[in-house]
Amino acid sequence: MVEVKFYDTVEDGLLKYAVIIARADNQWVFCKHRARDTYEIPGGHRERGERISDTAERELREETGARTYRIRPVCVYSVTARTDCSSEETFGMLYTAEILTFERELHSEIEMILLTDSLVDNWTYPLIQPKLIEEAERRGCL
């Protein structure tokens, strides 16, 4: 079972991920990793010593090829994956971004980006990422 929660703030040191709900020309921007056949919202792990806002910008550039963009924080989210043996709550920062221009090529593990008018059906993280979009919409950030 996976539980997703939302917070206005948490201690900065708890933030391990940044996820960015991106749009370009009024379309959703999704990424397809080279090793998977599914789509996801851009995002990734925070590097040691990195500010979480810098993580968000780095991941947006790496995973979408965004060159110019406007990025805004939404809220903190947490994911708790419960198993028979354990459960651990991990925290991330959720952002939205409007991508204005893209690089010509991607330079990461992302094979391609998809710009679409509607949300995808084949999510990499179907129990998490649709909830992030719902919360950003609920907060009036999309």
N, C-alpha and C positions, 0 to 999 in steps of 0.2 A: 504494500500500500504506500502511496505517495501523498504527502500532505503539503500544500503550498499556503504560506501565510504572508501577510503584508504588514509593514511597519513604516512609520514616518522616518525613524532614525534608529541606529544601533551604534555601538562602539565601532569606530573605524577599523580596528584590527580584526574584527569578525568578518569583514567583507572580503570574500574570496573570489567572487565572479562579478563581471559586468555583462549585462545583456542589453542589446539595443534594438528596439522595435523601429525599423527603418522604413521610410517611404521615399519615393522619388517620382516626380510627375504624377502625384495622386495614386500611385500604385504601391503595393506592399513589396518589400525587398526581402527575399529569402536566399539562403546559401545552401549549396549542395556540397558536402564533403566528398573528397575523392574516394574514400573507403565505404561510402554508404549510398543507398538509393533513395534516401529520404531528404526532407528539407527542414531547415531550422532558421531561427532568428539569429543574426550575428551576435557573437559574444564569446567570452572565454575567461580563463584564469588570470588572476592578478599576479604580476611578477613581484618578487621580493623588492621592497623599497619603493614600489610604484604607488602613486596616488590612484584611487579608484577611478577618478575622472580621466586620468591618463590611460588607464586600462581600457575604458570605454572607447576613447578616441582611437587608440592603437588597434583594438579588435575591429572597430568599424572600418578602418582603412584596410587592414589586412584581409578581412573576410569579404568585403564588398568591393574593394577598389575605390572607395569614396575618396575624392580629392578635395572637394569643397562641400561643406555641410554645416548644418546648425544642429547642435545636440543639446538636450535638456534632461536633467534628472527627473524621475517620476517618484520613486519610492524605493525602499528596501524590501526585498522579498526573501523568504526562506523556504527551503525544501527539506522535508524530513522523509527519508525512505525507511519505512518500518519493515523489519524482517522478524523472523522468529527469535533471532539471537540478539538483535541490536536495533537502535535507531539513533541517528545523529542529525541534528539540525544544522544545515549549512546556509550561509547568508550571501546574498549578492545584491548589487545595486542595479535597478532597472532604469533605463533611459529611453527616450525617443529621439529620433534624428530625421531630419529632412536632408536628403542627399541632393546636392545641386549639380555636381559634376563627378564623373568617374574616370579612373585611370583606364588606359586601353587594355591592360592585361592584369590578371590576378597573380599575386606572387606569394601564395600560401598553399595550405593543404586544401583550400576550397577549389573545387573543379569548375563551378559555375555559379552565377547568381541568377535568380528568377525574379522578374518583375511581373506582377500579376494584379488584376483588379480584385481578386477574391483570395481568401485565405486558402492555404493548401490543405489537402486531405491526408497526405502521407508525411506526417510529422516525424522527426527524429525523437522528439521528446513530447509525445502527445498528452501526457498527464501533467505537464508543466507549462510549456510555452503558450498554449491557448489561454490558460488562466492569467498569464502575464499580460496578454493583449486585453483581456476582459477588464483587468484592474486598471490599466492605462486608460481605457475607454471610460470606465466608471469615474475616474478622477478627472476626466475632461482633457486628457493630454493627447488624444488622437483626433 
